[in-house]
């Protein structure tokens, strides 16, 4: 049972990686990065590291918000 | 056992739709779909009482992240005057 789910999570990570490499728009890169982070979580939970998963789920959006401050659209 | 397989299929399908979509605005609902599906995968993967807390934390975090991307992409608050 777990192997199929973990294979799907690996597919999710690979899709996020290739989309983050080949996309041009910074917002597309951020969306691909969120796919990659979502693919990492089943691996952490599968080993039983639930406290690590809780801390990472609360810290990882903060990095996205800090990158969004850098690529914010300025009013002309 | 069929529920977790269904959630994995939904997650991979939404990721493929994000790859295939050209418009950035149409990509953003599928990010929410991936976050819902991965939340269900986390909740169904281990029979442990702390798992539901990890799933709730991931749900809150990923929804916050995708909504921050969407509101920044659409331009944020408009100020008059």
Backbone of each chain as nested JSON, in Angstrom:
{
  "chains": [
    {"id": "A", "residues": [
      {"number": 1, "name": "UNK", "atoms": {"N": [0.831, -1.204, 0.0], "CA": [0.0, 0.0, 0.0], "C": [0.858, 1.243, 0.0]}},
      {"number": 2, "name": "UNK", "atoms": {"N": [1.885, 1.241, 0.87], "CA": [2.655, 2.471, 1.0], "C": [3.509, 2.757, -0.226]}},
      {"number": 3, "name": "UNK", "atoms": {"N": [3.873, 1.705, -0.948], "CA": [4.79, 1.926, -2.066], "C": [4.141, 2.753, -3.166]}},
      {"number": 4, "name": "UNK", "atoms": {"N": [2.852, 2.485, -3.431], "CA": [2.174, 3.224, -4.503], "C": [2.021, 4.692, -4.119]}},
      {"number": 5, "name": "UNK", "atoms": {"N": [1.681, 4.926, -2.836], "CA": [1.51, 6.308, -2.377], "C": [2.841, 7.052, -2.414]}},
      {"number": 6, "name": "UNK", "atoms": {"N": [3.924, 6.367, -1.991], "CA": [5.236, 7.015, -2.01], "C": [5.712, 7.258, -3.436]}},
      {"number": 7, "name": "UNK", "atoms": {"N": [5.368, 6.339, -4.369], "CA": [5.715, 6.568, -5.766], "C": [4.974, 7.77, -6.319]}},
      {"number": 8, "name": "UNK", "atoms": {"N": [3.713, 7.946, -5.913], "CA": [2.959, 9.122, -6.359], "C": [3.549, 10.399, -5.778]}},
      {"number": 9, "name": "UNK", "atoms": {"N": [4.035, 10.345, -4.523], "CA": [4.669, 11.527, -3.932], "C": [5.972, 11.854, -4.647]}},
      {"number": 10, "name": "UNK", "atoms": {"N": [6.72, 10.806, -5.065], "CA": [7.948, 11.047, -5.831], "C": [7.636, 11.658, -7.185]}},
      {"number": 11, "name": "UNK", "atoms": {"N": [6.529, 11.206, -7.821], "CA": [6.104, 11.809, -9.095], "C": [5.759, 13.279, -8.892]}},
      {"number": 12, "name": "UNK", "atoms": {"N": [5.109, 13.581, -7.751], "CA": [4.752, 14.971, -7.435], "C": [6.007, 15.834, -7.286]}},
      {"number": 13, "name": "UNK", "atoms": {"N": [7.033, 15.287, -6.597], "CA": [8.291, 16.024, -6.426], "C": [8.963, 16.26, -7.777]}},
      {"number": 14, "name": "UNK", "atoms": {"N": [8.977, 15.22, -8.645], "CA": [9.648, 15.38, -9.939], "C": [8.913, 16.371, -10.83]}},
      {"number": 15, "name": "UNK", "atoms": {"N": [7.56, 16.357, -10.789], "CA": [6.782, 17.321, -11.566], "C": [7.076, 18.745, -11.088]}},
      {"number": 16, "name": "UNK", "atoms": {"N": [7.115, 18.942, -9.764], "CA": [7.411, 20.272, -9.234], "C": [8.805, 20.729, -9.598]}},
      {"number": 17, "name": "UNK", "atoms": {"N": [9.777, 19.806, -9.579], "CA": [11.157, 20.157, -9.913], "C": [11.278, 20.588, -11.375]}},
      {"number": 18, "name": "UNK", "atoms": {"N": [10.721, 19.789, -12.298], "CA": [10.854, 20.13, -13.714], "C": [10.089, 21.407, -14.05]}},
      {"number": 19, "name": "UNK", "atoms": {"N": [8.937, 21.603, -13.421], "CA": [8.181, 22.83, -13.692], "C": [8.89, 24.042, -13.123]}},
      {"number": 20, "name": "UNK", "atoms": {"N": [9.577, 23.885, -11.979], "CA": [10.318, 25.009, -11.418], "C": [11.544, 25.332, -12.261]}},
      {"number": 21, "name": "UNK", "atoms": {"N": [12.127, 24.322, -12.91], "CA": [13.29, 24.612, -13.763], "C": [12.851, 25.33, -15.025]}},
      {"number": 22, "name": "UNK", "atoms": {"N": [11.802, 24.837, -15.703], "CA": [11.521, 25.3, -17.049], "C": [10.519, 26.442, -17.137]}},
      {"number": 23, "name": "UNK", "atoms": {"N": [9.973, 26.926, -16.024], "CA": [9.003, 28.021, -16.12], "C": [9.728, 29.359, -16.032]}},
      {"number": 24, "name": "UNK", "atoms": {"N": [9.184, 30.368, -16.699], "CA": [9.828, 31.68, -16.786], "C": [9.275, 32.671, -15.764]}},
      {"number": 25, "name": "UNK", "atoms": {"N": [7.955, 32.669, -15.599], "CA": [7.3, 33.618, -14.697], "C": [7.63, 33.271, -13.243]}},
      {"number": 26, "name": "UNK", "atoms": {"N": [7.984, 34.253, -12.396], "CA": [8.287, 33.924, -10.991], "C": [7.096, 33.369, -10.215]}},
      {"number": 27, "name": "UNK", "atoms": {"N": [5.861, 33.742, -10.601], "CA": [4.702, 33.175, -9.911], "C": [4.516, 31.709, -10.271]}},
      {"number": 28, "name": "UNK", "atoms": {"N": [4.83, 31.361, -11.539], "CA": [4.79, 29.941, -11.904], "C": [5.843, 29.146, -11.15]}},
      {"number": 29, "name": "UNK", "atoms": {"N": [6.999, 29.776, -10.928], "CA": [8.039, 29.104, -10.15], "C": [7.588, 28.886, -8.703]}},
      {"number": 30, "name": "UNK", "atoms": {"N": [6.872, 29.859, -8.133], "CA": [6.391, 29.688, -6.755], "C": [5.323, 28.601, -6.664]}},
      {"number": 31, "name": "UNK", "atoms": {"N": [4.445, 28.528, -7.686], "CA": [3.429, 27.472, -7.703], "C": [4.085, 26.099, -7.802]}},
      {"number": 32, "name": "UNK", "atoms": {"N": [5.129, 25.993, -8.645], "CA": [5.853, 24.721, -8.761], "C": [6.558, 24.361, -7.459]}},
      {"number": 33, "name": "UNK", "atoms": {"N": [7.065, 25.382, -6.761], "CA": [7.724, 25.138, -5.472], "C": [6.725, 24.637, -4.433]}},
      {"number": 34, "name": "UNK", "atoms": {"N": [5.479, 25.131, -4.492], "CA": [4.474, 24.634, -3.55], "C": [4.092, 23.188, -3.867]}},
      {"number": 35, "name": "UNK", "atoms": {"N": [4.105, 22.802, -5.162], "CA": [3.876, 21.391, -5.517], "C": [4.977, 20.524, -4.925]}},
      {"number": 36, "name": "UNK", "atoms": {"N": [6.234, 21.02, -5.02], "CA": [7.379, 20.241, -4.524], "C": [7.289, 20.045, -3.008]}},
      {"number": 37, "name": "UNK", "atoms": {"N": [6.904, 21.121, -2.286], "CA": [6.802, 21.015, -0.826], "C": [5.672, 20.061, -0.44]}},
      {"number": 38, "name": "UNK", "atoms": {"N": [4.564, 20.095, -1.201], "CA": [3.47, 19.164, -0.927], "C": [3.885, 17.719, -1.185]}},
      {"number": 39, "name": "UNK", "atoms": {"N": [4.81, 17.501, -2.127], "CA": [5.27, 16.141, -2.371], "C": [6.232, 15.626, -1.321]}},
      {"number": 40, "name": "UNK", "atoms": {"N": [6.902, 16.537, -0.593], "CA": [7.875, 16.117, 0.413], "C": [7.159, 15.554, 1.65]}},
      {"number": 41, "name": "UNK", "atoms": {"N": [5.968, 16.071, 1.973], "CA": [5.323, 15.746, 3.247], "C": [4.976, 14.275, 3.467]}},
      {"number": 42, "name": "UNK", "atoms": {"N": [4.474, 13.509, 2.474], "CA": [4.209, 12.094, 2.766], "C": [5.442, 11.29, 3.138]}},
      {"number": 43, "name": "UNK", "atoms": {"N": [6.628, 11.693, 2.647], "CA": [7.843, 10.982, 3.051], "C": [8.16, 11.219, 4.519]}},
      {"number": 44, "name": "UNK", "atoms": {"N": [7.937, 12.454, 4.998], "CA": [8.224, 12.759, 6.402], "C": [7.234, 12.035, 7.31]}},
      {"number": 45, "name": "UNK", "atoms": {"N": [5.95, 12.013, 6.906], "CA": [4.926, 11.384, 7.746], "C": [5.083, 9.865, 7.728]}},
      {"number": 46, "name": "UNK", "atoms": {"N": [5.556, 9.305, 6.617], "CA": [5.685, 7.852, 6.505], "C": [6.709, 7.29, 7.475]}},
      {"number": 47, "name": "UNK", "atoms": {"N": [7.758, 8.08, 7.815], "CA": [8.743, 7.624, 8.782], "C": [8.331, 7.886, 10.22]}},
      {"number": 48, "name": "UNK", "atoms": {"N": [7.176, 8.528, 10.443], "CA": [6.718, 8.782, 11.796], "C": [7.234, 10.056, 12.418]}},
      {"number": 49, "name": "UNK", "atoms": {"N": [7.866, 10.915, 11.619], "CA": [8.405, 12.174, 12.149], "C": [7.326, 13.247, 12.14]}},
      {"number": 50, "name": "UNK", "atoms": {"N": [6.319, 13.086, 13.0], "CA": [5.147, 13.957, 12.902], "C": [5.426, 15.348, 13.441]}},
      {"number": 51, "name": "UNK", "atoms": {"N": [6.305, 15.478, 14.452], "CA": [6.634, 16.809, 14.962], "C": [7.407, 17.615, 13.931]}},
      {"number": 52, "name": "UNK", "atoms": {"N": [8.292, 16.934, 13.189], "CA": [9.004, 17.606, 12.093], "C": [8.015, 18.075, 11.031]}},
      {"number": 53, "name": "UNK", "atoms": {"N": [7.0, 17.237, 10.747], "CA": [6.009, 17.606, 9.746], "C": [5.199, 18.817, 10.193]}},
      {"number": 54, "name": "UNK", "atoms": {"N": [4.843, 18.878, 11.481], "CA": [4.076, 20.026, 11.987], "C": [4.917, 21.302, 11.898]}},
      {"number": 55, "name": "UNK", "atoms": {"N": [6.193, 21.235, 12.323], "CA": [7.054, 22.42, 12.275], "C": [7.285, 22.873, 10.844]}},
      {"number": 56, "name": "UNK", "atoms": {"N": [7.514, 21.917, 9.927], "CA": [7.759, 22.287, 8.527], "C": [6.517, 22.859, 7.873]}},
      {"number": 57, "name": "UNK", "atoms": {"N": [5.325, 22.343, 8.237], "CA": [4.088, 22.871, 7.663], "C": [3.834, 24.292, 8.117]}},
      {"number": 58, "name": "UNK", "atoms": {"N": [4.338, 24.673, 9.295], "CA": [4.136, 26.052, 9.742], "C": [5.249, 26.978, 9.266]}},
      {"number": 59, "name": "UNK", "atoms": {"N": [6.445, 26.45, 8.96], "CA": [7.571, 27.302, 8.567], "C": [7.621, 27.507, 7.052]}},
      {"number": 60, "name": "UNK", "atoms": {"N": [7.298, 26.46, 6.268], "CA": [7.443, 26.522, 4.815], "C": [6.624, 27.622, 4.132]}},
      {"number": 61, "name": "UNK", "atoms": {"N": [5.376, 27.954, 4.538], "CA": [4.7, 29.083, 3.906], "C": [5.364, 30.425, 4.171]}},
      {"number": 62, "name": "UNK", "atoms": {"N": [6.099, 30.539, 5.285], "CA": [6.758, 31.827, 5.558], "C": [7.82, 32.134, 4.517]}},
      {"number": 63, "name": "UNK", "atoms": {"N": [8.547, 31.097, 4.039], "CA": [9.555, 31.328, 3.002], "C": [8.89, 31.788, 1.709]}},
      {"number": 64, "name": "UNK", "atoms": {"N": [7.723, 31.208, 1.386], "CA": [6.99, 31.644, 0.195], "C": [6.553, 33.1, 0.319]}},
      {"number": 65, "name": "UNK", "atoms": {"N": [6.109, 33.493, 1.515], "CA": [5.672, 34.881, 1.704], "C": [6.861, 35.836, 1.575]}},
      {"number": 66, "name": "UNK", "atoms": {"N": [8.034, 35.433, 2.059], "CA": [9.203, 36.311, 1.921], "C": [9.644, 36.438, 0.467]}},
      {"number": 67, "name": "UNK", "atoms": {"N": [9.52, 35.337, -0.326], "CA": [9.843, 35.454, -1.752], "C": [8.809, 36.327, -2.447]}},
      {"number": 68, "name": "UNK", "atoms": {"N": [7.537, 36.235, -2.027], "CA": [6.485, 37.063, -2.63], "C": [6.72, 38.543, -2.37]}},
      {"number": 69, "name": "UNK", "atoms": {"N": [7.314, 38.885, -1.215], "CA": [7.642, 40.291, -0.973], "C": [8.674, 40.786, -1.98]}},
      {"number": 70, "name": "UNK", "atoms": {"N": [9.576, 39.893, -2.426], "CA": [10.618, 40.307, -3.377], "C": [10.057, 40.503, -4.773]}},
      {"number": 71, "name": "UNK", "atoms": {"N": [9.071, 39.669, -5.204], "CA": [8.58, 39.763, -6.572], "C": [7.198, 40.391, -6.626]}},
      {"number": 72, "name": "UNK", "atoms": {"N": [6.923, 41.298, -5.69], "CA": [5.621, 41.962, -5.656], "C": [5.51, 42.954, -6.811]}},
      {"number": 73, "name": "UNK", "atoms": {"N": [4.314, 43.065, -7.367], "CA": [4.111, 44.022, -8.451], "C": [3.997, 45.432, -7.896]}},
      {"number": 74, "name": "UNK", "atoms": {"N": [4.884, 46.304, -8.346], "CA": [4.838, 47.697, -7.899], "C": [3.844, 48.485, -8.748]}},
      {"number": 75, "name": "UNK", "atoms": {"N": [3.175, 49.441, -8.123], "CA": [2.28, 50.316, -8.88], "C": [3.122, 51.322, -9.671]}},
      {"number": 76, "name": "UNK", "atoms": {"N": [2.882, 51.467, -10.977], "CA": [3.7, 52.394, -11.773], "C": [3.403, 53.845, -11.458]}}
    ]},
    {"id": "B", "residues": [
      {"number": 1, "name": "UNK", "atoms": {"N": [-8.855, 1.227, 2.11], "CA": [-7.64, 1.355, 1.309], "C": [-7.868, 2.088, -0.007]}},
      {"number": 2, "name": "UNK", "atoms": {"N": [-9.135, 2.096, -0.475], "CA": [-9.372, 2.728, -1.781], "C": [-9.306, 4.249, -1.682]}},
      {"number": 3, "name": "UNK", "atoms": {"N": [-9.522, 4.805, -0.466], "CA": [-9.597, 6.262, -0.317], "C": [-8.239, 6.91, -0.544]}},
      {"number": 4, "name": "UNK", "atoms": {"N": [-7.174, 6.302, 0.004], "CA": [-5.85, 6.918, -0.134], "C": [-5.365, 6.817, -1.582]}},
      {"number": 5, "name": "UNK", "atoms": {"N": [-5.733, 5.705, -2.272], "CA": [-5.372, 5.616, -3.691], "C": [-6.076, 6.685, -4.503]}},
      {"number": 6, "name": "UNK", "atoms": {"N": [-7.352, 6.931, -4.167], "CA": [-8.117, 7.966, -4.877], "C": [-7.487, 9.338, -4.656]}},
      {"number": 7, "name": "UNK", "atoms": {"N": [-7.018, 9.59, -3.424], "CA": [-6.384, 10.882, -3.139], "C": [-5.062, 11.039, -3.876]}},
      {"number": 8, "name": "UNK", "atoms": {"N": [-4.283, 9.946, -4.005], "CA": [-3.043, 10.046, -4.773], "C": [-3.313, 10.304, -6.244]}},
      {"number": 9, "name": "UNK", "atoms": {"N": [-4.348, 9.647, -6.778], "CA": [-4.699, 9.873, -8.192], "C": [-5.112, 11.325, -8.409]}},
      {"number": 10, "name": "UNK", "atoms": {"N": [-5.897, 11.879, -7.463], "CA": [-6.328, 13.282, -7.578], "C": [-5.129, 14.222, -7.521]}},
      {"number": 11, "name": "UNK", "atoms": {"N": [-4.161, 13.935, -6.632], "CA": [-2.987, 14.813, -6.5], "C": [-2.153, 14.807, -7.772]}},
      {"number": 12, "name": "UNK", "atoms": {"N": [-1.892, 13.605, -8.329], "CA": [-1.063, 13.528, -9.542], "C": [-1.787, 14.165, -10.726]}},
      {"number": 13, "name": "UNK", "atoms": {"N": [-3.118, 13.969, -10.816], "CA": [-3.882, 14.575, -11.913], "C": [-3.858, 16.096, -11.827]}},
      {"number": 14, "name": "UNK", "atoms": {"N": [-3.974, 16.643, -10.595], "CA": [-3.941, 18.107, -10.458], "C": [-2.559, 18.647, -10.793]}},
      {"number": 15, "name": "UNK", "atoms": {"N": [-1.489, 17.901, -10.446], "CA": [-0.136, 18.335, -10.808], "C": [0.042, 18.345, -12.317]}},
      {"number": 16, "name": "UNK", "atoms": {"N": [-0.501, 17.329, -13.0], "CA": [-0.399, 17.31, -14.466], "C": [-1.205, 18.436, -15.092]}},
      {"number": 17, "name": "UNK", "atoms": {"N": [-2.357, 18.77, -14.496], "CA": [-3.135, 19.903, -15.012], "C": [-2.382, 21.216, -14.839]}},
      {"number": 18, "name": "UNK", "atoms": {"N": [-1.64, 21.36, -13.728], "CA": [-0.843, 22.577, -13.531], "C": [0.248, 22.664, -14.584]}},
      {"number": 19, "name": "UNK", "atoms": {"N": [0.877, 21.52, -14.913], "CA": [1.894, 21.518, -15.967], "C": [1.268, 21.928, -17.303]}},
      {"number": 20, "name": "UNK", "atoms": {"N": [0.082, 21.416, -17.616], "CA": [-0.507, 21.636, -18.935], "C": [-1.104, 23.022, -19.085]}},
      {"number": 21, "name": "UNK", "atoms": {"N": [-1.428, 23.675, -17.962], "CA": [-2.132, 24.953, -18.052], "C": [-1.148, 26.08, -18.353]}},
      {"number": 22, "name": "UNK", "atoms": {"N": [-1.536, 27.009, -19.231], "CA": [-0.663, 28.122, -19.586], "C": [-0.927, 29.358, -18.741]}},
      {"number": 23, "name": "UNK", "atoms": {"N": [-2.194, 29.642, -18.476], "CA": [-2.557, 30.85, -17.732], "C": [-2.268, 30.646, -16.244]}},
      {"number": 24, "name": "UNK", "atoms": {"N": [-1.631, 31.662, -15.613], "CA": [-1.271, 31.526, -14.197], "C": [-2.505, 31.536, -13.304]}},
      {"number": 25, "name": "UNK", "atoms": {"N": [-3.513, 32.319, -13.696], "CA": [-4.719, 32.426, -12.863], "C": [-5.459, 31.09, -12.796]}},
      {"number": 26, "name": "UNK", "atoms": {"N": [-5.402, 30.297, -13.897], "CA": [-6.087, 28.999, -13.887], "C": [-5.277, 27.927, -13.189]}},
      {"number": 27, "name": "UNK", "atoms": {"N": [-3.988, 28.207, -12.902], "CA": [-3.195, 27.225, -12.167], "C": [-3.53, 27.236, -10.68]}},
      {"number": 28, "name": "UNK", "atoms": {"N": [-3.977, 28.386, -10.177], "CA": [-4.087, 28.552, -8.725], "C": [-5.14, 27.661, -8.048]}},
      {"number": 29, "name": "UNK", "atoms": {"N": [-6.335, 27.375, -8.65], "CA": [-7.236, 26.419, -7.985], "C": [-6.662, 25.018, -7.861]}},
      {"number": 30, "name": "UNK", "atoms": {"N": [-5.795, 24.612, -8.804], "CA": [-5.253, 23.257, -8.734], "C": [-4.194, 23.134, -7.651]}},
      {"number": 31, "name": "UNK", "atoms": {"N": [-3.58, 24.273, -7.263], "CA": [-2.693, 24.238, -6.087], "C": [-3.497, 23.912, -4.833]}},
      {"number": 32, "name": "UNK", "atoms": {"N": [-4.704, 24.495, -4.74], "CA": [-5.575, 24.155, -3.613], "C": [-6.002, 22.691, -3.66]}},
      {"number": 33, "name": "UNK", "atoms": {"N": [-6.251, 22.168, -4.873], "CA": [-6.642, 20.755, -5.0], "C": [-5.518, 19.85, -4.511]}},
      {"number": 34, "name": "UNK", "atoms": {"N": [-4.263, 20.19, -4.875], "CA": [-3.118, 19.392, -4.41], "C": [-2.992, 19.459, -2.9]}},
      {"number": 35, "name": "UNK", "atoms": {"N": [-3.227, 20.638, -2.324], "CA": [-3.092, 20.741, -0.864], "C": [-4.17, 19.926, -0.157]}},
      {"number": 36, "name": "UNK", "atoms": {"N": [-5.403, 19.905, -0.677], "CA": [-6.456, 19.08, -0.073], "C": [-6.109, 17.593, -0.174]}},
      {"number": 37, "name": "UNK", "atoms": {"N": [-5.627, 17.179, -1.355], "CA": [-5.339, 15.756, -1.562], "C": [-4.186, 15.292, -0.686]}},
      {"number": 38, "name": "UNK", "atoms": {"N": [-3.137, 16.132, -0.542], "CA": [-1.993, 15.738, 0.28], "C": [-2.381, 15.744, 1.763]}},
      {"number": 39, "name": "UNK", "atoms": {"N": [-3.298, 16.651, 2.154], "CA": [-3.821, 16.616, 3.522], "C": [-4.528, 15.29, 3.811]}},
      {"number": 40, "name": "UNK", "atoms": {"N": [-5.314, 14.811, 2.845], "CA": [-5.993, 13.526, 3.026], "C": [-4.996, 12.375, 3.067]}},
      {"number": 41, "name": "UNK", "atoms": {"N": [-3.934, 12.452, 2.252], "CA": [-2.911, 11.398, 2.258], "C": [-2.224, 11.344, 3.614]}},
      {"number": 42, "name": "UNK", "atoms": {"N": [-1.867, 12.531, 4.171], "CA": [-1.202, 12.573, 5.481], "C": [-2.121, 12.01, 6.563]}},
      {"number": 43, "name": "UNK", "atoms": {"N": [-3.409, 12.36, 6.505], "CA": [-4.326, 11.889, 7.548], "C": [-4.581, 10.387, 7.469]}},
      {"number": 44, "name": "UNK", "atoms": {"N": [-4.509, 9.806, 6.255], "CA": [-4.826, 8.387, 6.101], "C": [-3.604, 7.494, 6.152]}},
      {"number": 45, "name": "UNK", "atoms": {"N": [-2.383, 8.078, 6.194], "CA": [-1.192, 7.258, 6.001], "C": [-0.807, 6.481, 7.249]}},
      {"number": 46, "name": "UNK", "atoms": {"N": [-0.847, 7.137, 8.425], "CA": [-0.423, 6.47, 9.657], "C": [-1.558, 6.448, 10.673]}},
      {"number": 47, "name": "UNK", "atoms": {"N": [-1.786, 5.338, 11.358], "CA": [-2.77, 5.319, 12.448], "C": [-2.149, 5.796, 13.767]}},
      {"number": 48, "name": "UNK", "atoms": {"N": [-1.993, 7.07, 13.904], "CA": [-1.356, 7.671, 15.084], "C": [-2.162, 8.909, 15.457]}},
      {"number": 49, "name": "UNK", "atoms": {"N": [-2.358, 9.202, 16.745], "CA": [-3.212, 10.358, 17.102], "C": [-2.61, 11.715, 16.738]}},
      {"number": 50, "name": "UNK", "atoms": {"N": [-1.288, 11.787, 16.571], "CA": [-0.682, 13.08, 16.228], "C": [-0.764, 13.367, 14.732]}},
      {"number": 51, "name": "UNK", "atoms": {"N": [-1.189, 12.374, 13.947], "CA": [-1.24, 12.558, 12.494], "C": [-2.272, 13.598, 12.093]}},
      {"number": 52, "name": "UNK", "atoms": {"N": [-3.398, 13.639, 12.81], "CA": [-4.449, 14.584, 12.447], "C": [-4.004, 16.017, 12.726]}},
      {"number": 53, "name": "UNK", "atoms": {"N": [-3.108, 16.183, 13.728], "CA": [-2.568, 17.513, 13.998], "C": [-1.611, 17.946, 12.891]}},
      {"number": 54, "name": "UNK", "atoms": {"N": [-0.796, 17.009, 12.396], "CA": [0.098, 17.311, 11.274], "C": [-0.711, 17.657, 10.027]}},
      {"number": 55, "name": "UNK", "atoms": {"N": [-1.808, 16.923, 9.79], "CA": [-2.647, 17.201, 8.627], "C": [-3.299, 18.573, 8.743]}},
      {"number": 56, "name": "UNK", "atoms": {"N": [-3.747, 18.929, 9.948], "CA": [-4.374, 20.244, 10.134], "C": [-3.351, 21.351, 9.947]}},
      {"number": 57, "name": "UNK", "atoms": {"N": [-2.116, 21.158, 10.447], "CA": [-1.071, 22.171, 10.276], "C": [-0.706, 22.332, 8.813]}},
      {"number": 58, "name": "UNK", "atoms": {"N": [-0.616, 21.205, 8.079], "CA": [-0.309, 21.309, 6.651], "C": [-1.437, 21.976, 5.888]}},
      {"number": 59, "name": "UNK", "atoms": {"N": [-2.687, 21.697, 6.272], "CA": [-3.836, 22.309, 5.591], "C": [-3.824, 23.823, 5.77]}},
      {"number": 60, "name": "UNK", "atoms": {"N": [-3.612, 24.268, 7.024], "CA": [-3.572, 25.707, 7.296], "C": [-2.415, 26.368, 6.54]}},
      {"number": 61, "name": "UNK", "atoms": {"N": [-1.234, 25.742, 6.591], "CA": [-0.06, 26.326, 5.954], "C": [-0.165, 26.405, 4.451]}},
      {"number": 62, "name": "UNK", "atoms": {"N": [-0.635, 25.337, 3.809], "CA": [-0.684, 25.349, 2.349], "C": [-1.797, 26.253, 1.843]}},
      {"number": 63, "name": "UNK", "atoms": {"N": [-2.927, 26.339, 2.57], "CA": [-3.988, 27.251, 2.142], "C": [-3.534, 28.704, 2.257]}},
      {"number": 64, "name": "UNK", "atoms": {"N": [-2.81, 29.002, 3.342], "CA": [-2.24, 30.342, 3.531], "C": [-1.27, 30.687, 2.407]}},
      {"number": 65, "name": "UNK", "atoms": {"N": [-0.449, 29.705, 2.017], "CA": [0.552, 29.918, 0.981], "C": [-0.097, 30.191, -0.374]}},
      {"number": 66, "name": "UNK", "atoms": {"N": [-1.074, 29.352, -0.763], "CA": [-1.673, 29.522, -2.088], "C": [-2.511, 30.787, -2.146]}},
      {"number": 67, "name": "UNK", "atoms": {"N": [-3.155, 31.154, -1.034], "CA": [-3.922, 32.39, -1.055], "C": [-3.008, 33.607, -1.066]}},
      {"number": 68, "name": "UNK", "atoms": {"N": [-1.816, 33.517, -0.451], "CA": [-0.861, 34.623, -0.527], "C": [-0.353, 34.806, -1.947]}},
      {"number": 69, "name": "UNK", "atoms": {"N": [-0.078, 33.683, -2.646], "CA": [0.348, 33.78, -4.054], "C": [-0.752, 34.406, -4.897]}},
      {"number": 70, "name": "UNK", "atoms": {"N": [-1.998, 33.975, -4.685], "CA": [-3.115, 34.477, -5.501], "C": [-3.36, 35.96, -5.269]}},
      {"number": 71, "name": "UNK", "atoms": {"N": [-3.315, 36.398, -4.012], "CA": [-3.606, 37.812, -3.759], "C": [-2.458, 38.701, -4.223]}},
      {"number": 72, "name": "UNK", "atoms": {"N": [-1.211, 38.214, -4.168], "CA": [-0.108, 39.012, -4.689], "C": [-0.147, 39.072, -6.211]}},
      {"number": 73, "name": "UNK", "atoms": {"N": [-0.552, 37.957, -6.853], "CA": [-0.614, 37.947, -8.317], "C": [-1.692, 38.898, -8.83]}},
      {"number": 74, "name": "UNK", "atoms": {"N": [-2.806, 38.98, -8.104], "CA": [-3.889, 39.838, -8.58], "C": [-3.655, 41.297, -8.241]}},
      {"number": 75, "name": "UNK", "atoms": {"N": [-2.604, 41.646, -7.532], "CA": [-2.241, 43.047, -7.356], "C": [-2.416, 43.597, -5.966]}},
      {"number": 76, "name": "UNK", "atoms": {"N": [-2.986, 42.83, -5.06], "CA": [-3.139, 43.309, -3.695], "C": [-4.26, 44.311, -3.557]}},
      {"number": 77, "name": "UNK", "atoms": {"N": [-4.204, 45.079, -2.489], "CA": [-5.265, 46.046, -2.223], "C": [-5.104, 47.277, -3.111]}},
      {"number": 78, "name": "UNK", "atoms": {"N": [-6.231, 47.74, -3.629], "CA": [-6.217, 48.979, -4.402], "C": [-6.535, 50.145, -3.469]}},
      {"number": 79, "name": "UNK", "atoms": {"N": [-5.694, 51.173, -3.522], "CA": [-5.922, 52.332, -2.675], "C": [-6.411, 53.498, -3.528]}},
      {"number": 80, "name": "UNK", "atoms": {"N": [-7.523, 54.096, -3.102], "CA": [-8.078, 55.231, -3.841], "C": [-7.669, 56.526, -3.16]}},
      {"number": 81, "name": "UNK", "atoms": {"N": [-7.192, 57.445, -3.958], "CA": [-6.825, 58.746, -3.417], "C": [-5.456, 58.711, -2.813]}}
    ]}
  ]
}
